[in-house]
Amino acid sequence: MESAEYVVVGGGVVGTATAWSLAGRGAEVTLLEANELASGASGGPGRRGVRAGGRDLRELPLARRAQELWPELDTLLGAPTGYQRDGRLSLYDVEIAGTSGWQSLPAKVQAQQAAGVPCEIVDRARLDEMQPGIADEVEFALYTPNDGTADHPATTRAFAKAAVERGATIAEHTGVTRFSPNEDGSVVLHLDGGDRLKATRGVVLAANRSIPRLLLDSAGVTLPMWEKATQVTFVAAPTGFALNHAVGHPRRSLSVKMTDEGSVMLSGGRPGGWDPVTGVGTPDPVVLRTALADLAATLPALSDVDVLAVDNNRADTSTTDLIPVIDTVPGMASVFVGTGWSGHGFALAPAVAEAFTNWALDGERPDSVRPFTFERLGATRPN
């Protein structure tokens, strides 16, 4: 049976970033991916948000640290991630109950600034200067200047390439069926085809969709999560149209970005159809119509645009409180888990990888990941 000090399961952005980070501190690392790198939620077209604005308060320490790391990644990895720091405008038009109304903005600014995330309230006059073409009914915007976007698969592959250059081993088309811990803290991973691999110091489970099955089959732990494939739409931009910043509308669950090819990308969290058994997504025409209507109501210049493509073949996992699980398996101090990203994993990945590395090598849980426990979700523990 072959062995490595640490085994990372999952070739998405969190897994490849963790392999790179561990190898950078001299650890012997093997990464296993059941399919190909960036074949799951870490793939797909368009640009993905790298934002701290609007995050759950518990995520802000990770988000702040990630924003410190993102601008350096192209140089550190020796490959492009496509990262751009253009800032983000979150738009507010009416006052409604909860956190999506404009009267919540001073409190949001105070909380985010206290966590070290720069942000400010923008009035209508300044908004017209920063981003012409916003619908007239928008009253204010929350501007987070350090937010940006990057290329999801390019970033994942850049981390993987740099991890190999640091000495890590990556094995694609190598799935894990289950794992079993030993009394000495080592862990045996049982692979497709019957082979086994021993992790002498620890395992990082970063396979996202596969983690609930692995936890149930290996540790008897039931983790309450579900899968969803966010529907992403690409439309043609009219001549002369440009976005100076990423634009979001929290009440409408709308996020708008420009792609490198000059089209407009719509997202915001609404899922299309998804079959968790086959892993195939089906675009939902109702979601498409709603997204186009919200786009026209927010940016009138984008009314009646031509739809270029609709994609929802990349599923993520979500938890009931919409923040991830970043923890060790109950009763297994050497098996680390990162899942339930709820759409936040890409932006947080550099900071999560750093936290996993420090935790695994130094033996102490970083403060930045203390909120993300199994226990808070009522996960069923083994008898």
N, C-alpha and C positions, 0 to 999 in steps of 0.2 A: 504494500500500500504506500503510495507516494504521500508526501506531506509538504506543508508550507506553514510558516508561522501564522499568517493570517490569510483567510479566504474570504473574498467578497463575492456575494451572490447577486448578480444583476448588473447588466452592462448599460444601464441608463446613466443620466448625468450624475446622480448621487453616487452610484457605484463606482464609476470611472474616476470621479473626483476623489473619492475616499481611497481608492487604490493608489492614485497619484500622491496623495497626501501621506499615506502610510509609508510608501516607498521612499518619499523624500526625507523621512526620518530614519531611514536605514532598515525598515522592516522588510522581511521576505513576504511577498504578496502574490497570490494567485487570484485572478478574477474569473468567474464562471458566468457565461451568458447562454441561456437556453436556445436563443435564436441568433440574431446578429446584434452588434452594438447599435444603440439608438433605434431598435425595432419597436419599442413600445411607446409610452407617453413622451419619451425623450426624442422622438423623431417628429416627422410631419413638416408641412410647408410653413412658410411665413416667418414672422419674427415674434418672439415671446417677451412678455414684460419682465423687466428686472426692477421691481419696485418695492419700496418700503412704505409709501403712502397708502393709507387705507388698510394696513395690515391689522390683524388682531393684536392687541397690546402685548400679549404673551410672545408674539413673534418678533417684536421690534428689536430686541437685542441681537438676534440672529440676522435680521434684515439690515441693521446698521453695520454689522461686521461684514456682511456680504457686499454691501456697497463700498466698503473700503477695499475689498479684494478684487472686485470685478474689473476696475480699470487696469490692473496689473496683469491680468491673465494672459493676454496675447503675448506679452514679453516672457512671462514665466513658463508658458506652455510651448512657446516657439511655434505657434500655429494660430490662425485667426479664429476668434469666437464670434465675430460680427458685432461685438458690443458697441453700442452708441449711448451716450448719456445726453439725452435731449430734454429731459424733464417731462413731467406729466401734469395735465390739467384735469382735475375732477370737477365736474360741473354740477351746480345746484340751482334749481329753478323755483321750487315751491317749498313751503315748510310743511312737513308731515311728521307724524309720530315716529319715534325711533331715531335712527342715526343717519337717515338719508336726506334730511332737511337742512337748509342753509343755517338755521339757528344753532346747529350742533358744531359749526366750524370753529369758533374760538376754543371750545373744549378739546376738539381734535388737535388743533394746533398746539395747545398747551401739552397734551399727552405725548404727541410725537416729538416735539422739541425737547421735552424732559428726557426722552429716550435717545436723544442725539440724532434725530432725523430732521434735517432742515425742511421747513415748509412755511407757507404764508398764505393769507387770504388775498385773493385778487378781486377787485371790484369790477363792475361792468366796463368802465372806461379803459382800464388797463387790459382787461381781457380782449377787447377789440384790437388793441395794439399787438398783443402776444399771439392771438390766433383769430384772424378775421374770419367771418362767416358763421360764427356760432349763433344759434337761434336767439331771437330777441327776448324770449321769456326767461333765459338764464340770468340769474341775479348775481351770483358769485361763483368763484372757482377756488379750489384748494390746489396750490401749486407746490409740487415737490421737485425741486431742481435736480436732485441727484438720481432720480428715477431714470430708467432707460429701457433699452431692448437689446436682444441678442439673437443669434441663430442657434436654435436648440440642438439639431443634430451636429452642426459644426462644432459647437462647444463640447458635446459629449465625445466626439471623435478626437478633438484636441486633447482633452484630458486623458483619453486612452493612449494616444500616441506618446504623450509625455510620460505617462506611467510606465510604459514599456521602456522608454529611454532611461528611466530611473531604475530599471531592473525588474519590474513587475512582469508576471506572466499572464496573458489573457487567452482564454480558451472559449471560443464561440461554439455554438451548437452542442453545448454541454449542460444539460439540465440537471437539477438537483431534485430528487424525489423525496428525501427526508434527511434529517440530521439526528445524531445521537451523541449526547455528551458523555465524557468519561470523568471519573472521580478526580483525576489530576488536572481538570480544566480544559483538556483538549476536547475536540469535537470531530466526529467522523461524519463526513458528508457522503451520502449514498447517491450515486449518479445514474443517469439513464444508461441502460446497458449493463448495469451490475458492477461497474467499477466503484471504488471508494477513494476518498481523499481525506487525509487527516490534517486538521488545523491545530497546530500545537499550542497556539496562544489565543486564538479567537476567531470568530466569524462575524461578518457584518452582512446582515440580510437586507439587501436594497433592491429586491426584485419586484416590489410594489404589488402588482396584481396577484402574484404567486404567493405572497407572504401569508395570507389567511390559511391557505391550504397547507403550507409548510408548518405553520404553527400548530394547526389542528392535528396533522398526521404525526408530528415529531414530538410535541410537548403537551398535547391535549388542551391547548389554549384556544378559546374561541374569541376572536377579535371582531367587534361589531363595526363593520365597514360595508360600503357598497362601491360598485364601479359605475362610472359614467363617462361618456365620450362627448366632450364639449364640441358643439358644432361651430365650425369656423367657416366664414364666407369671404370670398374675394370678389371685389367689384372693380370695374374700370373707373379710373379717376378722370373727371372732365378736364379738358385742356386748361392748363394754368392753375389747377387745384393743387394745393400742397398743405401738409400738416407741419407746423413748426415744432409741435410737441405731440406726444401721445395724448389722446383725449379719452376720458372715461365719464360715464354718466351713471353714478351708483343707483339712482332710483330706477333707471331703465335697464340695469344690468348690461351696459354696453361699453365696449372698449374698442377704440379705433386707432389703427396704426397704418403707416405707409410701409409697403414692402420695398425691398431693394430694386424690384423691377418696376416700381412706380404705380402699382395697383394699391387698393385700399383693403385692409384686412379688418374684418369685424369678428369680435368674439365677446366674451363677457360672462361665460359660465353656463349658458343654456345648453342642455344636452340634446343631441339627436337620438335616434334609435340605436340601441346597442345590444348585441347578443353576447353575454359573458361566456357562453359555451364555445361558440365558434370564433369569438374575438373579431366579429365583423360589425361595423357600424353602418347604419342606413340614414341618410339625411332626412330630416323631418320638415316637410313643406310649411307647416304651421310656424315652426321656429324660424325658418327662413323669412317668411312674410313679416313676422314680428320684428326680426332684426333689421330688415330693410325699412320698415315703418319707423322704428326708433332712430335709425340713422338719418332718415329724411327730417324727422322732427328735431334732431340735434344739430345737424349740418345741412341746411336746406339746399346747398349746392349739390348735394349727393342724392337728391330725389331722382327717381326714374333712371338709376344707373344700370348698366348691364352687368349681370352676374357672370363672373368668369369661372368660378369653381366653388364647390361646397365640400367640406371635408370633416368627417367625424369618426375616423378610423383609429384614433389613438385614445385609449381609455386611461383615466386616472382613477385613483381611489379616494374616497371621502369618508370622514368621520362625522359623528353627530354634532360635534362642536366646531367642525371645519378647520381644525389645526391638526398637525401630524402627530404620529407616534414616533418618538425618538427615545428609545429605552433599551434595557436588556430584558430578555425573556425571563419571566418570573421563575426564580430558582436556578437560573443559568447565567452567571455573571460574565461569562466569556462570549455570549451570543447577543450581539447588538442588532437592533431592528430600526429601520427607517421606512415608514410607509404612511398611508393615509394623507398624502400631501395636499389633497383638496385644491389642486391647481397652484400650489405655492412652491413646489419642490425645486423648480428650475431656478428661480431667483435666489433661493436660500442655499442652493447646493454647495457653493464654496465654503460657506460658514459651517454648514452641517458636516462636511467632510473634515474640516479642521477640528470640530468638536469631537467627532468619532475618533479621530486619530489621537487627540490629547487624552481622551477618556481611556482608550484601549492601552496606550503606552504608559500613561502616567498613573492610571488606576483611580482617578477621581472624576466624578461626573461634573462637567462644566456647568456653571450657573445658567448659561444661555439655553440649555436644553432641559432644565429641571421641570418646566411645566408640562412636558409632552409625554406623560406616563401612560402605561397600560391601565393603571389603577383608576384614573379619572373617568375612563370609559366603561367601567364595570366589566372588563374583560374576564371571562370565566377562567379561573386558575385550575391547574391540575390538582387532583385529589392527593 
